[in-house]
Amino acid sequence: MPEQRARTYHRNRVANTFSEEIGAMLEGELSDPRIAPSYVTDVVLAPGGKSARIFVAVHGSEEEEASTLEGLTTARAYIRSQLRDRMGVRHVPELTFAIDRSQKMTGRMEELLERTRKRDKKRTDAQPGPPVTTKP
């Protein structure tokens, strides 16, 4: 049976609110030095609403990503309590954080495609064409 439109709309609103509120916390409210500059890219709620996975993109190296993930996991209870207070709800889903590397991968793919284009252009430019004859 397909999910009702109202339920889908509600889940999307809750996910957007989580994204905005957690993003605001990442911008300066969390004082953990392990958390590098980062932002929320996506929030995926489980169908029952018991858990949510928050995808976070980190500006920095892999070590900073690991330390940010560790810091966010440690601050999970604080984040849940803040969400409960700000949203005025009784139940906040169990939060799980994950690092979103999709933008870095997209950048890497673009770089590789550009290299391939340049290599192909050099090959076509380097191939000798038919001999050019000039008429007197």
Beta strands, then each sheet from edge to edge (+ up, - down):
strand 1: 38-45
strand 2: 51-58
strand 3: 94-99
sheet 1: 1+ 2- 3-
end
